Amino acid sequence: MSHLIETRTPAHPKRSFFLRRGPMETIATVLIGLGFLMLFQPFLLVLYTYSLVTLLAGTVMFIIVSKFPE
């Protein structure tokens, strides 16, 4: 009779904001877009200088975050 007793399924632990894929992929995509905007603007040399760093950071972040669980 014990097999007829309903057992609760274990609850999945809540993951923090930084360990979920959806929000972090959005942040990485925004970083990549910001890097492109910085690259194509003609006014400030400082923004142009750091555009490659921003693009690389967003790309590496996207590659790492895409391995996170949902």
MMTF fields as JSON, N, C-alpha, C and O atoms, coordinates in Angstrom:
{
  "mmtfVersion": "1.0.0",
  "mmtfProducer": "UNKNOWN",
  "numBonds": 279,
  "numAtoms": 280,
  "numGroups": 70,
  "numChains": 1,
  "numModels": 1,
  "chainsPerModel": [1],
  "groupsPerChain": [70],
  "chainIdList": ["A"],
  "bondAtomList": [4, 2, 8, 6, 12, 10, 16, 14, 20, 18, 24, 22, 28, 26, 32, 30, 36, 34, 40, 38, 44, 42, 48, 46, 52, 50, 56, 54, 60, 58, 64, 62, 68, 66, 72, 70, 76, 74, 80, 78, 84, 82, 88, 86, 92, 90, 96, 94, 100, 98, 104, 102, 108, 106, 112, 110, 116, 114, 120, 118, 124, 122, 128, 126, 132, 130, 136, 134, 140, 138, 144, 142, 148, 146, 152, 150, 156, 154, 160, 158, 164, 162, 168, 166, 172, 170, 176, 174, 180, 178, 184, 182, 188, 186, 192, 190, 196, 194, 200, 198, 204, 202, 208, 206, 212, 210, 216, 214, 220, 218, 224, 222, 228, 226, 232, 230, 236, 234, 240, 238, 244, 242, 248, 246, 252, 250, 256, 254, 260, 258, 264, 262, 268, 266, 272, 270, 276, 274],
  "bondOrderList": [1, 1, 1, 1, 1, 1, 1, 1, 1, 1, 1, 1, 1, 1, 1, 1, 1, 1, 1, 1, 1, 1, 1, 1, 1, 1, 1, 1, 1, 1, 1, 1, 1, 1, 1, 1, 1, 1, 1, 1, 1, 1, 1, 1, 1, 1, 1, 1, 1, 1, 1, 1, 1, 1, 1, 1, 1, 1, 1, 1, 1, 1, 1, 1, 1, 1, 1, 1, 1],
  "groupList": [{"groupName": "MET", "atomNameList": ["N", "CA", "C", "O"], "elementList": ["N", "C", "C", "O"], "formalChargeList": [0, 0, 0, 0], "bondAtomList": [1, 0, 2, 1, 3, 2], "bondOrderList": [1, 1, 2], "singleLetterCode": "M", "chemCompType": "L-PEPTIDE LINKING"}, {"groupName": "SER", "atomNameList": ["N", "CA", "C", "O"], "elementList": ["N", "C", "C", "O"], "formalChargeList": [0, 0, 0, 0], "bondAtomList": [1, 0, 2, 1, 3, 2], "bondOrderList": [1, 1, 2], "singleLetterCode": "S", "chemCompType": "L-PEPTIDE LINKING"}, {"groupName": "HIS", "atomNameList": ["N", "CA", "C", "O"], "elementList": ["N", "C", "C", "O"], "formalChargeList": [0, 0, 0, 0], "bondAtomList": [1, 0, 2, 1, 3, 2], "bondOrderList": [1, 1, 2], "singleLetterCode": "H", "chemCompType": "L-PEPTIDE LINKING"}, {"groupName": "LEU", "atomNameList": ["N", "CA", "C", "O"], "elementList": ["N", "C", "C", "O"], "formalChargeList": [0, 0, 0, 0], "bondAtomList": [1, 0, 2, 1, 3, 2], "bondOrderList": [1, 1, 2], "singleLetterCode": "L", "chemCompType": "L-PEPTIDE LINKING"}, {"groupName": "ILE", "atomNameList": ["N", "CA", "C", "O"], "elementList": ["N", "C", "C", "O"], "formalChargeList": [0, 0, 0, 0], "bondAtomList": [1, 0, 2, 1, 3, 2], "bondOrderList": [1, 1, 2], "singleLetterCode": "I", "chemCompType": "L-PEPTIDE LINKING"}, {"groupName": "GLU", "atomNameList": ["N", "CA", "C", "O"], "elementList": ["N", "C", "C", "O"], "formalChargeList": [0, 0, 0, 0], "bondAtomList": [1, 0, 2, 1, 3, 2], "bondOrderList": [1, 1, 2], "singleLetterCode": "E", "chemCompType": "L-PEPTIDE LINKING"}, {"groupName": "THR", "atomNameList": ["N", "CA", "C", "O"], "elementList": ["N", "C", "C", "O"], "formalChargeList": [0, 0, 0, 0], "bondAtomList": [1, 0, 2, 1, 3, 2], "bondOrderList": [1, 1, 2], "singleLetterCode": "T", "chemCompType": "L-PEPTIDE LINKING"}, {"groupName": "ARG", "atomNameList": ["N", "CA", "C", "O"], "elementList": ["N", "C", "C", "O"], "formalChargeList": [0, 0, 0, 0], "bondAtomList": [1, 0, 2, 1, 3, 2], "bondOrderList": [1, 1, 2], "singleLetterCode": "R", "chemCompType": "L-PEPTIDE LINKING"}, {"groupName": "PRO", "atomNameList": ["N", "CA", "C", "O"], "elementList": ["N", "C", "C", "O"], "formalChargeList": [0, 0, 0, 0], "bondAtomList": [1, 0, 2, 1, 3, 2], "bondOrderList": [1, 1, 2], "singleLetterCode": "P", "chemCompType": "L-PEPTIDE LINKING"}, {"groupName": "ALA", "atomNameList": ["N", "CA", "C", "O"], "elementList": ["N", "C", "C", "O"], "formalChargeList": [0, 0, 0, 0], "bondAtomList": [1, 0, 2, 1, 3, 2], "bondOrderList": [1, 1, 2], "singleLetterCode": "A", "chemCompType": "L-PEPTIDE LINKING"}, {"groupName": "LYS", "atomNameList": ["N", "CA", "C", "O"], "elementList": ["N", "C", "C", "O"], "formalChargeList": [0, 0, 0, 0], "bondAtomList": [1, 0, 2, 1, 3, 2], "bondOrderList": [1, 1, 2], "singleLetterCode": "K", "chemCompType": "L-PEPTIDE LINKING"}, {"groupName": "PHE", "atomNameList": ["N", "CA", "C", "O"], "elementList": ["N", "C", "C", "O"], "formalChargeList": [0, 0, 0, 0], "bondAtomList": [1, 0, 2, 1, 3, 2], "bondOrderList": [1, 1, 2], "singleLetterCode": "F", "chemCompType": "L-PEPTIDE LINKING"}, {"groupName": "GLY", "atomNameList": ["N", "CA", "C", "O"], "elementList": ["N", "C", "C", "O"], "formalChargeList": [0, 0, 0, 0], "bondAtomList": [1, 0, 2, 1, 3, 2], "bondOrderList": [1, 1, 2], "singleLetterCode": "G", "chemCompType": "PEPTIDE LINKING"}, {"groupName": "VAL", "atomNameList": ["N", "CA", "C", "O"], "elementList": ["N", "C", "C", "O"], "formalChargeList": [0, 0, 0, 0], "bondAtomList": [1, 0, 2, 1, 3, 2], "bondOrderList": [1, 1, 2], "singleLetterCode": "V", "chemCompType": "L-PEPTIDE LINKING"}, {"groupName": "GLN", "atomNameList": ["N", "CA", "C", "O"], "elementList": ["N", "C", "C", "O"], "formalChargeList": [0, 0, 0, 0], "bondAtomList": [1, 0, 2, 1, 3, 2], "bondOrderList": [1, 1, 2], "singleLetterCode": "Q", "chemCompType": "L-PEPTIDE LINKING"}, {"groupName": "TYR", "atomNameList": ["N", "CA", "C", "O"], "elementList": ["N", "C", "C", "O"], "formalChargeList": [0, 0, 0, 0], "bondAtomList": [1, 0, 2, 1, 3, 2], "bondOrderList": [1, 1, 2], "singleLetterCode": "Y", "chemCompType": "L-PEPTIDE LINKING"}],
  "groupTypeList": [0, 1, 2, 3, 4, 5, 6, 7, 6, 8, 9, 2, 8, 10, 7, 1, 11, 11, 3, 7, 7, 12, 8, 0, 5, 6, 4, 9, 6, 13, 3, 4, 12, 3, 12, 11, 3, 0, 3, 11, 14, 8, 11, 3, 3, 13, 3, 15, 6, 15, 1, 3, 13, 6, 3, 3, 9, 12, 6, 13, 0, 11, 4, 4, 13, 1, 10, 11, 8, 5],
  "groupIdList": [1, 2, 3, 4, 5, 6, 7, 8, 9, 10, 11, 12, 13, 14, 15, 16, 17, 18, 19, 20, 21, 22, 23, 24, 25, 26, 27, 28, 29, 30, 31, 32, 33, 34, 35, 36, 37, 38, 39, 40, 41, 42, 43, 44, 45, 46, 47, 48, 49, 50, 51, 52, 53, 54, 55, 56, 57, 58, 59, 60, 61, 62, 63, 64, 65, 66, 67, 68, 69, 70],
  "secStructList": [7, 4, 4, 4, 1, 7, 7, 7, 7, 7, 7, 7, 7, 7, 7, 7, 4, 4, 4, 7, 2, 2, 2, 2, 2, 2, 2, 2, 2, 2, 2, 2, 2, 2, 2, 2, 2, 2, 2, 2, 7, 1, 1, 7, 2, 2, 2, 2, 2, 6, 2, 2, 2, 2, 2, 2, 2, 2, 2, 2, 2, 2, 2, 2, 2, 6, 6, 1, 7, 7],
  "xCoordList": [0.797, 0.0, 0.843, 0.36, 2.078, 2.892, 3.195, 3.474, 3.148, 3.395, 2.232, 2.391, 1.07, -0.077, -0.052, -0.777, 0.781, 0.866, 1.623, 2.702, 1.038, 1.688, 2.863, 2.74, 3.981, 5.155, 5.373, 5.116, 5.841, 6.111, 7.39, 8.358, 7.366, 8.595, 9.497, 9.012, 10.787, 11.68, 11.655, 11.71, 11.573, 11.524, 12.916, 13.917, 12.961, 14.233, 14.637, 13.811, 15.871, 16.285, 16.217, 16.489, 15.859, 15.808, 17.226, 18.078, 17.466, 18.781, 18.789, 17.772, 19.929, 20.023, 19.977, 20.073, 19.832, 19.718, 20.945, 20.822, 22.11, 23.347, 23.61, 24.555, 22.81, 23.019, 21.912, 21.821, 21.068, 20.043, 20.422, 21.021, 20.068, 20.499, 19.787, 20.44, 18.486, 17.705, 18.144, 18.47, 18.164, 18.552, 20.005, 20.317, 20.887, 22.294, 22.571, 23.449, 21.823, 21.977, 21.509, 22.08, 20.476, 20.003, 21.068, 21.308, 21.704, 22.76, 23.935, 24.503, 24.309, 25.411, 25.069, 25.928, 23.839, 23.42, 23.447, 23.84, 23.031, 23.079, 24.527, 24.817, 25.435, 26.856, 27.405, 28.166, 27.03, 27.49, 26.946, 27.681, 25.672, 25.079, 25.714, 25.939, 26.002, 26.657, 28.059, 28.5, 28.756, 30.081, 30.03, 30.897, 29.011, 28.865, 28.544, 29.074, 27.678, 27.367, 28.603, 28.822, 29.4, 30.624, 31.616, 32.352, 31.633, 32.567, 32.216, 33.11, 30.931, 30.516, 30.235, 29.863, 30.401, 30.175, 31.447, 32.547, 31.315, 32.502, 32.97, 33.897, 32.359, 32.602, 33.65, 34.528, 33.592, 34.478, 35.481, 35.098, 36.74, 37.789, 37.826, 38.217, 37.425, 37.417, 36.422, 36.729, 35.242, 34.254, 34.75, 34.57, 35.365, 35.91, 37.021, 37.14, 37.829, 38.946, 38.456, 39.03, 37.411, 36.929, 35.848, 35.29, 35.545, 34.501, 34.904, 34.072, 36.158, 36.602, 36.551, 36.171, 36.929, 36.872, 35.432, 35.158, 34.521, 33.101, 32.543, 31.792, 32.902, 32.463, 32.987, 32.237, 34.253, 34.832, 34.231, 33.973, 34.007, 33.407, 31.994, 31.626, 31.207, 29.856, 29.848, 29.016, 30.773, 30.835, 31.256, 30.647, 32.288, 32.745, 31.669, 31.444, 31.009, 29.929, 28.786, 28.219, 28.443, 27.373, 27.743, 26.897, 28.986, 29.427, 29.364, 28.924, 29.798, 29.784, 28.358, 28.008, 27.542, 26.175, 25.306, 24.361, 25.581, 24.754, 24.868, 24.064, 25.851, 25.994, 25.234, 25.127, 24.698, 23.965, 22.638, 22.099, 22.094, 20.756, 19.682, 19.905, 18.531, 17.401, 16.963, 16.028],
  "yCoordList": [-1.192, 0.0, 1.261, 2.33, 1.148, 2.365, 2.941, 4.135, 2.125, 2.66, 3.51, 4.261, 3.405, 4.218, 5.606, 6.504, 5.776, 7.076, 8.02, 7.7, 9.169, 10.145, 10.784, 11.264, 10.778, 11.444, 12.745, 12.836, 13.729, 15.015, 14.92, 14.272, 15.573, 15.636, 16.688, 17.722, 16.449, 17.449, 18.745, 18.738, 19.825, 21.14, 21.518, 21.242, 22.15, 22.63, 23.88, 24.766, 23.959, 25.149, 26.397, 26.339, 27.494, 28.754, 29.198, 29.273, 29.488, 29.972, 31.485, 32.14, 32.023, 33.471, 34.051, 33.322, 35.35, 36.04, 35.797, 35.69, 35.71, 35.583, 34.164, 33.946, 33.201, 31.824, 31.321, 30.118, 32.213, 31.818, 32.29, 33.353, 31.493, 31.785, 32.969, 33.81, 33.06, 34.075, 35.502, 36.213, 35.95, 37.343, 37.627, 38.72, 36.676, 36.917, 36.945, 37.679, 36.144, 36.227, 37.584, 38.122, 38.133, 39.455, 40.512, 41.388, 40.432, 41.383, 41.244, 42.25, 40.009, 39.789, 40.349, 40.934, 40.175, 40.697, 42.22, 42.828, 42.836, 44.292, 44.777, 45.795, 44.062, 44.424, 44.358, 45.234, 43.334, 43.206, 44.36, 44.955, 44.673, 45.793, 47.118, 47.967, 47.302, 48.526, 48.645, 49.739, 47.522, 47.534, 47.949, 48.689, 47.473, 47.882, 49.364, 50.055, 49.84, 51.274, 52.112, 53.152, 51.669, 52.384, 52.354, 53.317, 51.258, 51.107, 52.034, 52.559, 52.237, 52.984, 54.462, 55.176, 54.926, 56.347, 57.125, 56.658, 58.302, 59.035, 60.161, 60.888, 60.326, 61.546, 61.409, 62.265, 60.386, 60.266, 59.131, 57.984, 59.459, 58.463, 57.463, 56.312, 57.886, 56.981, 55.845, 54.69, 56.16, 55.11, 54.161, 52.948, 54.702, 53.869, 52.967, 51.813, 53.487, 52.719, 51.508, 50.426, 51.675, 50.585, 49.734, 48.851, 49.973, 49.2, 47.736, 46.845, 47.479, 46.098, 45.326, 44.155, 45.975, 45.32, 44.983, 43.91, 45.887, 45.656, 44.528, 43.685, 44.508, 43.42, 42.071, 41.096, 42.006, 40.749, 40.3, 39.112, 41.233, 40.875, 40.327, 39.334, 40.96, 40.476, 39.117, 38.267, 38.908, 37.621, 36.494, 35.425, 36.729, 35.705, 35.431, 34.281, 36.477, 36.305, 35.489, 34.631, 35.744, 34.995, 33.524, 32.653, 33.237, 31.845, 31.117, 29.968, 31.77, 31.136, 30.963, 29.904, 31.991, 31.958, 30.984, 30.443, 30.736, 29.803, 28.376, 27.521, 28.108, 26.78, 26.649, 25.546, 27.761, 27.734, 27.019, 26.993, 26.433, 25.835, 26.912, 28.055, 26.537, 27.479, 27.988, 28.786],
  "zCoordList": [0.0, 0.0, 0.0, -0.373, 0.408, 0.489, -0.893, -1.006, -1.944, -3.273, -3.775, -4.738, -3.141, -3.531, -2.901, -3.331, -1.885, -1.235, -2.162, -2.662, -2.372, -3.259, -2.538, -1.411, -3.201, -2.639, -3.392, -4.593, -2.682, -3.305, -4.119, -3.723, -5.251, -6.035, -5.42, -4.962, -5.4, -4.798, -5.604, -6.834, -4.894, -5.543, -6.028, -5.367, -7.186, -7.704, -6.937, -6.715, -6.541, -5.796, -6.682, -7.881, -6.084, -6.829, -7.145, -6.261, -8.405, -8.808, -8.732, -8.964, -8.41, -8.349, -9.761, -10.748, -9.839, -11.119, -11.994, -13.214, -11.391, -12.148, -12.629, -13.387, -12.214, -12.647, -13.56, -13.806, -14.069, -15.023, -16.417, -16.585, -17.408, -18.764, -19.396, -20.012, -19.268, -19.969, -19.715, -20.665, -18.464, -18.215, -18.576, -19.05, -18.364, -18.644, -20.146, -20.598, -20.931, -22.385, -22.9, -23.848, -22.279, -22.674, -22.394, -23.224, -21.23, -20.89, -21.853, -22.281, -22.201, -23.14, -24.523, -25.183, -24.959, -26.256, -26.267, -27.263, -25.169, -25.068, -25.112, -25.74, -24.454, -24.503, -25.922, -26.333, -26.666, -28.049, -28.894, -29.682, -28.731, -29.467, -29.091, -29.954, -27.82, -27.368, -27.956, -28.307, -28.063, -28.679, -30.14, -30.606, -30.874, -32.271, -32.394, -33.264, -31.52, -31.559, -31.247, -31.868, -30.3, -29.955, -31.118, -31.336, -31.856, -32.967, -34.13, -34.793, -34.378, -35.559, -35.313, -36.244, -34.103, -33.86, -34.198, -33.905, -34.81, -35.27, -34.347, -34.704, -33.174, -32.409, -31.313, -31.209, -30.511, -29.355, -29.56, -29.791, -29.476, -29.656, -28.506, -28.702, -27.313, -26.154, -26.368, -26.073, -26.874, -27.145, -28.228, -28.123, -29.252, -30.32, -29.781, -30.193, -28.867, -28.324, -27.537, -27.652, -26.745, -25.902, -26.561, -25.91, -27.81, -28.47, -28.649, -28.479, -28.989, -29.17, -27.854, -27.831, -26.773, -25.461, -25.098, -24.56, -25.39, -25.095, -25.957, -25.467, -27.225, -28.108, -27.639, -27.593, -27.294, -26.837, -25.512, -25.319, -24.603, -23.321, -23.512, -22.883, -24.368, -24.629, -25.306, -24.989, -26.239, -26.937, -26.003, -26.004, -25.213, -24.267, -23.224, -22.845, -22.763, -21.79, -22.39, -21.713, -23.646, -24.294, -24.441, -24.236, -24.79, -24.94, -23.607, -23.549, -22.535, -21.215, -20.707, -20.185, -20.857, -20.316, -21.082, -20.509, -22.343, -23.108, -22.597, -22.969, -21.754, -21.142, -19.827, -19.292, -19.289, -18.023, -18.201, -19.308, -17.132, -17.217, -17.283, -16.884, -17.787, -17.909, -16.586, -16.51]
}
